[in-house]
Amino acid sequence: MPEVFVNYRTHDGDKTAAHLAEKLADRFGDDLVFRASSSIRPGAAFPAEILDSLRSCSVVVAVVGPRWLTYPDAADPALAREDDWVRRELLEALVRGIPIVPLLDGRTMPRLTRAELPAALADLADLQYLRWDTRTVETDAQRVGDELAALVPRLAHADADAPQESGQREAAVDNTVGDVTGPVTQYGDLTGDSTHTSIGTVHGSAHTGSGDQNIDARRYRGGTHNAPGARSYSAGRMTNIEGGLHGDWWELPQGSPGERPDEAEDER
């Protein structure tokens, strides 16, 4: 069910409503944004679809354009009629306590006042509004999306624009390579530290990971390492092995059983 219900008047804010719904759907997903013209399936009963979606949503965005109050005639505005769908949707939201965010369409569009609203909708004048302008669409769309995500937890969870939490990392890369001709390069943890392993000529199997290294059945940690038939050097989390390496090469986690008593000297 949708979380955002876009309320708008045809011939007044319908283009802005369509643009807004498109931006929100791109960010949060189509299923979380309802706009009657695009969300109701052909053949469906629109009164039931509108009311069901409205009653299940978490926030209503009311697009208010220059003719929103007076369409089609200032002497007999639609907003004053009980069968007007814009009015019905807003009243339903007010009665059910669903938050309403007025979205003023245009840089010069004035905010609503109680004096110009029907008595049943007068409370809309007290609501904090947002603004949408064709010259600042991207900025305005970002602002609206940010405010809605802060208001509705499900939107925040679905937010495609949400930044990664501090310290969050991508999954590490874990590769096992068999017989290799040519170089092998591995990178992992690109959001933080970088792991880079380059291997020259290898006969047998090679495994790269984190921790201690075993090369030709000899274990090394940190510093510079030499193995029969190969040159190996390591700095931080980067290891390079060049030349001929015959047999298996693998790494064990730090502190694995079998650590040599004199190994601490290698770490200095």
Summary of the structure (lengths in Angstrom):
residues: 268
radius of gyration: 31.5
end to end distance: 60.8
largest distance: 96.1
contacts: 757
relative contact order: 0.11
helix: 34%
strand: 27%
